Structure formats: structure tokens, C-alpha cells
Amino acid sequence: MLQPKERFIVDKNGQRLGVLLDIEDYQRLLEELEELEAIRAQYGFKTPDAVYLAAAVISGCDVSLTNDHRLDRFSDIAVEVTQP
């Protein structure tokens, strides 16, 4: 997952107005968002489920454990459904 350095644009009172990202961090962030959207669109998962699965894929997980049987149709990594 993306771990950018925090650099902010602030006003004269120190209130954060914006953030600066290195171009490499920006490109990686876009790629991760594209992965998330692809999972959401391809499988029809709601955004929270797609975020969970995209994080697992991006982090290099071999298997995802869940008690949500609806996620077992995801094929990018192994999904093991546990009993609640």
C-alpha cells in the first residue's frame, strides 16, 4: 500500500489546504484506485468489500479470510470463508 511522505500546503494559520505528492506516489495511488475500481466493477462488490479485497491484492496476500460467503467468487487471490 502507498505510504507517501506527508507534505502539506498550509495557510498563514497553519491550516492544511492541500497536499503535495511525489509523482511516483501519485502514479501508484492512481494504480491502486484503478485496481479497486476494477474489482468493484468486475465482481459487482460494494465499495467496502472491494477496498478490503484490493488491499489484500496490493499488499501481496496469498489468501483472504472472511466470514462473508459472497466474497468467495473473487478469483485474484484465494478466499477462505470461515464460520462466524
C-alpha positions in Angstrom: 0.0 0.0 0.0 1.0 3.5 -0.6 3.0 5.2 2.2 3.6 8.7 1.0 5.5 11.4 2.8 3.2 13.9 4.3 3.8 17.4 2.9 1.1 19.9 3.2 0.3 23.3 1.8 -0.9 25.5 4.7 -2.4 28.9 5.1 -0.8 31.6 7.4 -2.6 30.0 10.4 -1.2 26.5 9.7 -4.5 25.1 8.5 -4.0 22.4 5.8 -5.2 23.5 2.4 -3.7 20.8 0.2 -1.1 18.0 -0.1 1.9 17.6 -2.2 2.8 14.1 -3.6 5.9 12.9 -5.4 4.9 11.9 -8.9 5.8 8.2 -8.1 3.4 8.2 -5.2 0.7 9.9 -7.3 1.1 7.3 -10.0 1.0 4.4 -7.5 -2.1 5.9 -5.9 -3.8 6.0 -9.3 -2.9 2.4 -10.0 -4.3 1.3 -6.6 -7.5 3.2 -7.2 -7.8 1.6 -10.7 -7.3 -1.9 -9.0 -10.1 -1.1 -6.6 -12.4 0.1 -9.3 -11.7 -2.9 -11.5 -12.6 -5.3 -8.6 -15.7 -3.4 -7.8 -16.9 -3.3 -11.4 -15.9 -6.9 -12.4 -17.4 -8.6 -9.4 -20.2 -6.1 -8.5 -18.9 -5.8 -4.9 -19.9 -2.9 -2.8 -17.1 -0.4 -2.2 -16.1 -1.6 1.3 -15.7 -5.2 0.1 -13.7 -4.0 -3.0 -11.5 -1.9 -0.7 -10.8 -5.0 1.5 -10.0 -7.2 -1.5 -7.9 -4.6 -3.3 -5.9 -4.0 -0.1 -5.2 -7.8 0.1 -4.2 -7.9 -3.6 -2.0 -4.8 -3.5 -0.3 -6.0 -0.2 0.6 -9.3 -1.8 -1.6 -11.5 0.3 -1.9 -15.2 -0.7 -5.2 -15.8 1.0 -8.0 -13.7 2.4 -10.1 -14.9 5.4 -13.6 -13.7 5.7 -17.0 -14.8 7.0 -18.7 -13.2 4.0 -19.6 -16.1 1.6 -20.3 -13.5 -1.2 -16.6 -12.8 -1.5 -15.6 -16.4 -2.3 -16.2 -15.7 -6.0 -13.2 -13.4 -6.1 -10.5 -15.2 -8.1 -7.4 -12.9 -7.9 -6.4 -14.5 -4.6 -7.6 -17.4 -2.5 -10.6 -16.5 -0.4 -11.4 -18.8 2.6 -14.8 -18.4 4.2 -14.8 -19.0 7.9 -17.8 -19.6 10.1 -19.0 -16.6 12.2 
